[in-house]
Amino acid sequence: MAEKIKPPRIRVSRRIKKNKVFKVKVKFDHPSFTGLAMADDTTEPVFNRAKPVTFIRNMLVYYGDELVSRLSLSSGIADDPLFTFKLKATKEAPVKIVFIDNFGKRWEASKEIKFKG
Protein backbone atom coordinates (compact mmCIF):
# COMPACT_ATOMS: atom_id res chain seq x y z
CA MET A 1 0.00 0.00 0.00
CA ALA A 2 2.04 2.91 -1.28
CA GLU A 3 -0.62 5.61 -0.94
CA LYS A 4 -1.06 7.62 2.24
CA ILE A 5 -4.34 6.84 3.98
CA LYS A 6 -5.96 9.82 5.69
CA PRO A 7 -7.67 9.55 9.09
CA PRO A 8 -11.41 8.82 9.14
CA ARG A 9 -13.91 11.69 9.30
CA ILE A 10 -16.87 11.76 11.70
CA ARG A 11 -20.12 13.75 11.43
CA VAL A 12 -22.80 13.81 14.10
CA SER A 13 -26.24 15.38 14.39
CA ARG A 14 -26.16 19.14 15.00
CA ARG A 15 -28.61 19.29 17.88
CA ILE A 16 -28.06 16.50 20.36
CA LYS A 17 -30.42 16.30 23.33
CA LYS A 18 -29.79 14.32 26.50
CA ASN A 19 -31.29 10.79 26.45
CA LYS A 20 -32.26 11.12 22.76
CA VAL A 21 -30.85 9.11 19.85
CA PHE A 22 -28.42 10.83 17.49
CA LYS A 23 -26.87 9.79 14.19
CA VAL A 24 -23.14 9.24 13.59
CA LYS A 25 -21.58 9.00 10.12
CA VAL A 26 -18.00 7.85 9.59
CA LYS A 27 -16.25 8.11 6.21
CA PHE A 28 -12.92 6.36 5.78
CA ASP A 29 -10.92 6.60 2.55
CA HIS A 30 -9.26 3.19 2.66
CA PRO A 31 -8.70 0.85 -0.30
CA SER A 32 -10.04 -2.68 -0.17
CA PHE A 33 -8.66 -5.43 -2.34
CA THR A 34 -9.24 -9.19 -2.13
CA GLY A 35 -5.89 -9.89 -3.78
CA LEU A 36 -7.50 -11.89 -6.57
CA ALA A 37 -7.08 -10.91 -10.20
CA MET A 38 -7.22 -12.53 -13.61
CA ALA A 39 -4.00 -14.44 -14.26
CA ASP A 40 -4.54 -14.66 -18.01
CA ASP A 41 -7.80 -13.44 -19.53
CA THR A 42 -6.86 -14.53 -23.08
CA THR A 43 -7.32 -18.21 -22.29
CA GLU A 44 -9.41 -19.84 -19.63
CA PRO A 45 -10.23 -17.35 -16.83
CA VAL A 46 -8.04 -18.20 -13.85
CA PHE A 47 -7.78 -16.13 -10.69
CA ASN A 48 -4.66 -15.87 -8.57
CA ARG A 49 -3.16 -13.70 -5.84
CA ALA A 50 -1.95 -10.78 -7.94
CA LYS A 51 -1.49 -8.22 -5.15
CA PRO A 52 -1.45 -8.32 -1.37
CA VAL A 53 -4.84 -8.40 0.31
CA THR A 54 -5.77 -5.12 1.99
CA PHE A 55 -8.96 -4.32 3.87
CA ILE A 56 -10.36 -2.93 7.13
CA ARG A 57 -10.50 -5.83 9.58
CA ASN A 58 -12.08 -4.15 12.65
CA MET A 59 -14.06 -1.05 13.52
CA LEU A 60 -14.36 -0.16 17.21
CA VAL A 61 -16.80 2.48 18.50
CA TYR A 62 -16.23 4.09 21.91
CA TYR A 63 -18.61 6.48 23.66
CA GLY A 64 -16.57 8.05 26.42
CA ASP A 65 -14.36 5.25 27.76
CA GLU A 66 -16.91 2.54 26.99
CA LEU A 67 -16.66 0.25 23.96
CA VAL A 68 -20.21 0.32 22.56
CA SER A 69 -19.75 -1.53 19.26
CA ARG A 70 -17.22 -3.79 17.54
CA LEU A 71 -17.49 -4.73 13.88
CA SER A 72 -15.43 -7.51 12.28
CA LEU A 73 -15.14 -6.91 8.54
CA SER A 74 -13.82 -8.95 5.62
CA SER A 75 -12.12 -8.30 2.30
CA GLY A 76 -15.57 -8.02 0.72
CA ILE A 77 -15.98 -4.47 2.08
CA ALA A 78 -16.09 -1.65 -0.47
CA ASP A 79 -13.34 0.88 -1.04
CA ASP A 80 -13.75 4.08 0.99
CA PRO A 81 -16.70 2.89 3.11
CA LEU A 82 -19.27 5.10 4.81
CA PHE A 83 -20.74 3.78 8.06
CA THR A 84 -23.89 5.22 9.62
CA PHE A 85 -25.24 4.24 13.03
CA LYS A 86 -27.18 5.68 15.97
CA LEU A 87 -26.27 6.15 19.62
CA LYS A 88 -28.27 7.29 22.64
CA ALA A 89 -26.94 10.54 24.13
CA THR A 90 -26.49 9.51 27.76
CA LYS A 91 -23.50 11.75 28.55
CA GLU A 92 -21.34 14.54 27.21
CA ALA A 93 -18.26 12.63 26.09
CA PRO A 94 -16.32 11.97 22.91
CA VAL A 95 -17.35 9.38 20.34
CA LYS A 96 -14.18 7.71 19.10
CA ILE A 97 -13.95 5.40 16.09
CA VAL A 98 -10.90 3.15 15.64
CA PHE A 99 -10.21 1.28 12.40
CA ILE A 100 -7.66 -1.55 12.23
CA ASP A 101 -6.64 -3.04 8.88
CA ASN A 102 -5.43 -6.56 8.14
CA PHE A 103 -1.80 -5.43 8.62
CA GLY A 104 -2.59 -4.21 12.16
CA LYS A 105 -2.28 -0.51 11.28
CA ARG A 106 -4.67 1.77 13.24
CA TRP A 107 -6.50 4.98 12.38
CA GLU A 108 -8.83 6.85 14.67
CA ALA A 109 -11.01 9.92 14.86
CA SER A 110 -13.18 11.38 17.58
CA LYS A 111 -15.91 13.96 17.97
CA GLU A 112 -16.93 15.58 21.24
CA ILE A 113 -20.64 15.24 22.06
CA LYS A 114 -22.21 18.31 23.69
CA PHE A 115 -25.90 18.66 24.49
CA LYS A 116 -27.90 21.43 22.81
CA GLY A 117 -31.49 22.25 23.50
Phi and psi in degrees as a GROMACS rama.xvg file:
@    title "Ramachandran Plot"
@    xaxis  label "Phi"
@    yaxis  label "Psi"
@TYPE xy
-80.8675  -30.2624  ALA-2
-74.5727  152.661  GLU-3
-83.6819  125.296  LYS-4
-95.2976  125.845  ILE-5
-80.9879  156.462  LYS-6
-63.1111  154.801  PRO-7
-65.0058  160.517  PRO-8
-120.252  134.806  ARG-9
-115.668  137.988  ILE-10
-127.206  139.223  ARG-11
-127.075  165.971  VAL-12
-55.4996  148.973  SER-13
-73.2008  -45.1748  ARG-14
-110.236  106.234  ARG-15
-108.006  123.816  ILE-16
-107.729  145.948  LYS-17
-58.3251  136.135  LYS-18
64.8088  16.0988  ASN-19
-108.215  159.752  LYS-20
-85.4118  137.014  VAL-21
-128.869  157.314  PHE-22
-97.9255  140.078  LYS-23
-122.589  132.316  VAL-24
-120.717  134.493  LYS-25
-127.86  122.282  VAL-26
-110.888  130.174  LYS-27
-133.745  114.897  PHE-28
-83.1042  88.7305  ASP-29
-134.459  129.565  HIS-30
-71.2037  153.725  PRO-31
-134.403  127.907  SER-32
-144.761  128.785  PHE-33
-72.948  -18.9779  THR-34
93.9625  -13.0253  GLY-35
-90.0282  140.215  LEU-36
-152.647  163.399  ALA-37
-66.8651  127.242  MET-38
-75.9454  -44.5729  ALA-39
-155.425  102.686  ASP-40
-84.1263  -0.727627  ASP-41
-81.986  -27.1248  THR-42
-108.464  -141.813  THR-43
-68.0706  132.126  GLU-44
-63.0223  120.115  PRO-45
-131.286  130.288  VAL-46
-98.2942  145.259  PHE-47
-146.57  175.934  ASN-48
-80.9585  96.3034  ARG-49
-85.3578  -36.1211  ALA-50
-135.377  164.156  LYS-51
-65.5352  145.084  PRO-52
-70.1955  136.839  VAL-53
-143.547  128.184  THR-54
-165.805  165.472  PHE-55
-79.9457  120.743  ILE-56
-89.0608  -40.522  ARG-57
-137.113  146.985  ASN-58
-129.066  122.39  MET-59
-113.459  134.729  LEU-60
-117.899  122.45  VAL-61
-113.929  138.467  TYR-62
-120.202  107.675  TYR-63
69.5639  -131.679  GLY-64
-94.3647  -0.266423  ASP-65
-95.4238  130.387  GLU-66
-76.3295  115.704  LEU-67
-104.848  -17.3453  VAL-68
-157.895  143.919  SER-69
-136.212  123.071  ARG-70
-112.314  132.677  LEU-71
-104.991  121.261  SER-72
-111.542  169.073  LEU-73
-128.162  179.581  SER-74
-68.8178  -7.70742  SER-75
-78.2871  -3.38799  GLY-76
-70.642  148.551  ILE-77
-72.2935  159.41  ALA-78
-63.2546  146.808  ASP-79
48.6447  58.8849  ASP-80
-70.5941  154.974  PRO-81
-120.026  121.631  LEU-82
-108.783  136.797  PHE-83
-129.972  132.244  THR-84
-153.18  169.919  PHE-85
-119.452  146.997  LYS-86
-131.484  155.235  LEU-87
-93.6532  128.545  LYS-88
-77.9902  87.4636  ALA-89
-94.8343  -18.32  THR-90
-157.132  158.86  LYS-91
-86.1171  108.049  GLU-92
-162.066  162.749  ALA-93
-75.2313  147.406  PRO-94
-100.805  122.961  VAL-95
-119.881  132.084  LYS-96
-114.408  129.811  ILE-97
-120.272  126.819  VAL-98
-108.913  138.794  PHE-99
-128.837  125.918  ILE-100
-90.6124  179.243  ASP-101
-70.0968  -8.5522  ASN-102
-94.9625  -3.18748  PHE-103
88.5988  3.48748  GLY-104
-75.0195  141.356  LYS-105
-115.873  144.215  ARG-106
-134.18  144.651  TRP-107
-146.745  158.689  GLU-108
-148.663  152.635  ALA-109
-142.399  158.804  SER-110
-140.651  128.524  LYS-111
-76.0019  132.279  GLU-112
-99.192  121.018  ILE-113
-124.212  138.377  LYS-114
-78.4504  140.928  PHE-115
-135.015  131.025  LYS-116
